[in-house]
Amino acid sequence: MLGSRVRGQTELLMAGSLRDLIPDDHILARVDRVLDLSWLRGEVRHLYAADGAGRPGIDPEAAVRLMLAGFLLGIVHDRRLMREAQVNIAIRWFAGYGLQEVLPDHSSLTRIRQRWGTDLFRQIFTRTVRACVGARIAKGEVVHIDATLIRAGVAWESLGERHVEAVLAQDAEPESPPTGAGQETISTTRRRAERDGKQTGRYKKVCLTDPEATMATNARNRRLEPTYKQHTAVDDGFGVIRDVEVTTGQANEGDHALPQVDAVAAVTGTAVKVVTADQGYAYGKVYGGLEERGIDPVIPAKKEPIRSRVPLRRFRYDARHDILKCPTRRTLRPTRRVEHGRYFYSRATDCRHCPIRGDCLSKGRVNKAVVVSDHHPALLRARRRKERWSKEDARLYQRHRWRSEGFHGEAKSWHGLARALRRGLQNMRIQAFLTAAAVNLKRLAAALLTLLGPWRSVSLLAALAHLFATVLAAAAPPTRSGLADCPA
């Protein structure tokens, strides 16, 4: 017989919990088993009126669960999230709202983020890292560092031109007309500004609606865009995000590598042994800083750019005596400092009758000037090591490419990180922390689900107690074969 169904229901009668309607393998049901926000109320209590004064606010845990549900499901905009929560039983249950309860307005989530600030959301992310370390799915011995550009949420029409002359008028023009050497300095500054403006666009475009989003690009054949840059440290074992930081798009990766490594070690107290990165981090200061910390850098060194007939590689640096030897064995000694290095100068008398003077010296110079970075020996060791990388080095660098870049692809494709949701550096940091926290919770839920096996239907505390009792009885940590990698 052909079936039929009456669709004009006027009421809903239900016995039981909303949890009974949600599949056990749903992402929110899996994350709920490992998410603990019981500490949150005490952290934000001082931000609200005491003694019950004022209007009743939203439960802090419910607000964070709503935000995390949006990032886990890829519904990252507040308006769309709250519209979806009206009809999505899983989101209502995950946040603790019943079917007939009124959900908060989307603007309440905005005010909560403004009230709490970035430090609290960093703390939420940090606790997910520690939970993964406690579950032994993040060892921290091998860390992959990488950065990615995030397009600012602004229109092309919001970009304006910042002319070179206007910049010079504000920053470099003196109160009285300069003469002599002063006039030469202003001319040099103007030429440098014009050159930088043509090459990088630094003085040509500025975002008027989001000034903290600076112009940058990830390839020479692509146009500059208003962007932010996220710096990420990913654990090698199961892809747990150990640290994230957001800067403007023009920030240099090498300036943030060492502070990020220190932050990774400080969060969990685990010493980092190996750091991998791409050629964007191939600077002497990075190699030297990692070696000083006892960390093995697996970073492919760049080839030395040859801009002269006598390149820097033909000069020999003597670290013991802190001198530089030219190809004809003349000595260059250090003088004034520059950023991340020093100038080494030769004597004019040594260069006067040098046989390679015509190739070595620029027109009009009487002696040779060479800039050597502070960690030049470490850079030379990295270049020699790249020429004879071992199989283990190649394996680690290959894992770096799909661990760090894989996370960025996952976050941009599934969790809304491809574009900034709100304007301003602080809002972008909150978005990065919540995205990383959501990914870590996915990793933790998948790993524990595999570990628990037949205990997955029991409460989490009872299952963890059984798991840890088994581990202690065996007097050995769980083997890696007992864990399954979380799907990307």
Secondary structure as the mmCIF struct_conf table of DSSP 4:
data_model
#
loop_
_struct_conf.conf_type_id
_struct_conf.id
_struct_conf.beg_label_comp_id
_struct_conf.beg_label_asym_id
_struct_conf.beg_label_seq_id
_struct_conf.end_label_comp_id
_struct_conf.end_label_asym_id
_struct_conf.end_label_seq_id
BEND BEND1 GLY A 16 GLY A 16
HELX_RH_3T_P HELX_RH_3T_P1 LEU A 18 LEU A 21
BEND BEND2 ILE A 22 ILE A 22
TURN_TY1_P TURN_TY1_P1 ASP A 24 ASP A 25
BEND BEND3 HIS A 26 HIS A 26
HELX_RH_AL_P HELX_RH_AL_P1 ILE A 27 ASP A 32
TURN_TY1_P TURN_TY1_P2 ARG A 33 VAL A 34
TURN_TY1_P TURN_TY1_P3 SER A 38 TRP A 39
HELX_RH_AL_P HELX_RH_AL_P2 LEU A 40 VAL A 44
HELX_RH_3T_P HELX_RH_3T_P2 ARG A 45 LEU A 47
BEND BEND4 TYR A 48 TYR A 48
BEND BEND5 ALA A 50 ALA A 50
TURN_TY1_P TURN_TY1_P4 ASP A 51 GLY A 52
BEND BEND6 GLY A 54 ARG A 55
HELX_RH_AL_P HELX_RH_AL_P3 PRO A 60 LEU A 73
TURN_TY1_P TURN_TY1_P5 GLY A 74 GLY A 74
BEND BEND7 HIS A 77 HIS A 77
HELX_RH_AL_P HELX_RH_AL_P4 ASP A 78 VAL A 87
HELX_RH_AL_P HELX_RH_AL_P5 ILE A 89 ALA A 95
TURN_TY1_P TURN_TY1_P6 GLY A 96 GLY A 96
TURN_TY1_P TURN_TY1_P7 LEU A 99 GLN A 100
BEND BEND8 GLU A 101 GLU A 101
HELX_LH_PP_P HELX_LH_PP_P1 VAL A 102 ASP A 105
HELX_RH_AL_P HELX_RH_AL_P6 HIS A 106 TRP A 116
HELX_RH_AL_P HELX_RH_AL_P7 THR A 118 GLY A 134
TURN_TY1_P TURN_TY1_P8 ALA A 135 ARG A 136
BEND BEND9 ILE A 137 ILE A 137
BEND BEND10 GLU A 141 GLU A 141
STRN STRN1 VAL A 142 ARG A 151
BEND BEND11 GLY A 153 GLY A 153
HELX_RH_3T_P HELX_RH_3T_P3 TRP A 156 SER A 158
STRN STRN2 LEU A 159 GLU A 161
HELX_RH_AL_P HELX_RH_AL_P8 VAL A 164 ASP A 171
TURN_TY1_P TURN_TY1_P9 ALA A 172 ALA A 172
BEND BEND12 GLU A 175 SER A 176
TURN_TY1_P TURN_TY1_P10 GLY A 180 GLY A 180
HELX_RH_AL_P HELX_RH_AL_P9 ALA A 181 THR A 200
TURN_TY1_P TURN_TY1_P11 ARG A 202 LYS A 204
STRN STRN3 LYS A 205 CYS A 207
BEND BEND13 LEU A 208 THR A 209
TURN_TY1_P TURN_TY1_P12 PRO A 211 GLU A 212
BEND BEND14 ALA A 213 ALA A 213
STRN STRN4 THR A 214 ALA A 216
BEND BEND15 ASN A 218 ALA A 219
TURN_TY1_P TURN_TY1_P13 ARG A 220 ASN A 221
BEND BEND16 ARG A 222 ARG A 222
STRN STRN5 GLU A 225 ASP A 235
TURN_TY1_P TURN_TY1_P14 ASP A 236 PHE A 238
STRN STRN6 ILE A 241 THR A 248
TURN_TY1_P TURN_TY1_P15 GLY A 249 GLN A 250
TURN_TY1_P TURN_TY1_P16 GLU A 253 GLU A 253
HELX_RH_AL_P HELX_RH_AL_P10 GLY A 254 THR A 268
HELX_LH_PP_P HELX_LH_PP_P2 THR A 270 VAL A 272
STRN STRN7 VAL A 274 THR A 276
HELX_RH_3T_P HELX_RH_3T_P4 GLN A 279 TYR A 281
HELX_RH_AL_P HELX_RH_AL_P11 GLY A 284 GLU A 292
TURN_TY1_P TURN_TY1_P17 ARG A 293 GLY A 294
STRN STRN8 ASP A 296 VAL A 298
HELX_LH_PP_P HELX_LH_PP_P3 PRO A 300 PRO A 305
BEND BEND17 SER A 308 VAL A 310
HELX_RH_3T_P HELX_RH_3T_P5 LEU A 312 ARG A 314
BEND BEND18 PHE A 315 PHE A 315
STRN STRN9 ARG A 316 ASP A 318
TURN_TY1_P TURN_TY1_P18 ALA A 319 ASP A 322
STRN STRN10 ILE A 323 LYS A 325
TURN_TY1_P TURN_TY1_P19 PRO A 327 THR A 328
BEND BEND19 ARG A 329 ARG A 329
STRN STRN11 THR A 331 VAL A 338
TURN_TY1_P TURN_TY1_P20 GLU A 339 HIS A 340
STRN STRN12 GLY A 341 TYR A 345
HELX_RH_AL_P HELX_RH_AL_P12 ALA A 348 ARG A 352
TURN_TY1_P TURN_TY1_P21 HIS A 353 HIS A 353
TURN_TY1_P TURN_TY1_P22 PRO A 355 ILE A 356
HELX_RH_AL_P HELX_RH_AL_P13 ARG A 357 CYS A 360
BEND BEND20 LEU A 361 LEU A 361
HELX_LH_PP_P HELX_LH_PP_P4 SER A 362 SER A 362
TURN_TY1_P TURN_TY1_P23 LYS A 363 GLY A 364
BEND BEND21 VAL A 366 ASN A 367
STRN STRN13 ALA A 369 SER A 373
TURN_TY1_P TURN_TY1_P24 ASP A 374 HIS A 375
HELX_RH_AL_P HELX_RH_AL_P14 HIS A 376 LYS A 386
TURN_TY1_P TURN_TY1_P25 GLU A 387 ARG A 388
HELX_RH_AL_P HELX_RH_AL_P15 LYS A 391 TRP A 414
BEND BEND22 HIS A 415 GLY A 416
TURN_TY1_P TURN_TY1_P26 LEU A 417 ALA A 418
STRN STRN14 ARG A 419 ARG A 419
BEND BEND23 LEU A 421 GLY A 424
HELX_RH_AL_P HELX_RH_AL_P16 LEU A 425 LEU A 452
HELX_RH_3T_P HELX_RH_3T_P6 GLY A 453 SER A 457
BEND BEND24 VAL A 458 VAL A 458
HELX_RH_AL_P HELX_RH_AL_P17 LEU A 460 ALA A 474
TURN_TY1_P TURN_TY1_P27 ALA A 475 ALA A 475
BEND BEND25 ALA A 476 ALA A 476
HELX_LH_PP_P HELX_LH_PP_P5 PRO A 477 THR A 479
HELX_RH_3T_P HELX_RH_3T_P7 ARG A 480 GLY A 482
BEND BEND26 LEU A 483 LEU A 483
HELX_LH_PP_P HELX_LH_PP_P6 ASP A 485 PRO A 487
#
